[in-house]
Amino acid sequence: MSEINLPHTITLGRPFEYGSERVTQVVIEDELDAGQMADIVNEPKPGSQMIRMVAAVTGWPDPKVKMMKGRDLLAVCEVVNSFLPSGPKIGK
């Protein structure tokens, strides 16, 4: 994957409703910082790690992230992982 400039917008393949909002895209606002990474690594399950990672870079609450379809969640995680090419893999 090439260099990602922030903010970075990803159009969802499967838009969803979150309250009264129609969610059609995700905007990655920033990279993870060391404290966020430490908190994410301490999550007990890989699925929880992915949700926390997406919440951290988008500013979304966990319940909103959980509404995303799996393929869209994985697409966002792929972009976030590109910030950590030599870092630890997220998940077990």
Stockholm file with secondary structure:
# STOCKHOLM 1.0

chainA/1-92         MSEINLPHTITLGRPFEYGSERVTQVVIEDELDAGQMADIVNEPKPGSQMIRMVAAVTGWPDPKVKMMKGRDLLAVCEVVNSFLPSGPKIGK
#=GR chainA/1-92 SS CCCCCSSEEEEEEEEEEETTEEEEEEEECSCCCHHHHHHHHTSSSHHHHHHHHHHHHHCCCHHHHTTSCHHHHHHHHHHHHTTCTTSCCSCC
#=GC SS_cons        CCCCCSSEEEEEEEEEEETTEEEEEEEECSCCCHHHHHHHHTSSSHHHHHHHHHHHHHCCCHHHHTTSCHHHHHHHHHHHHTTCTTSCCSCC
//
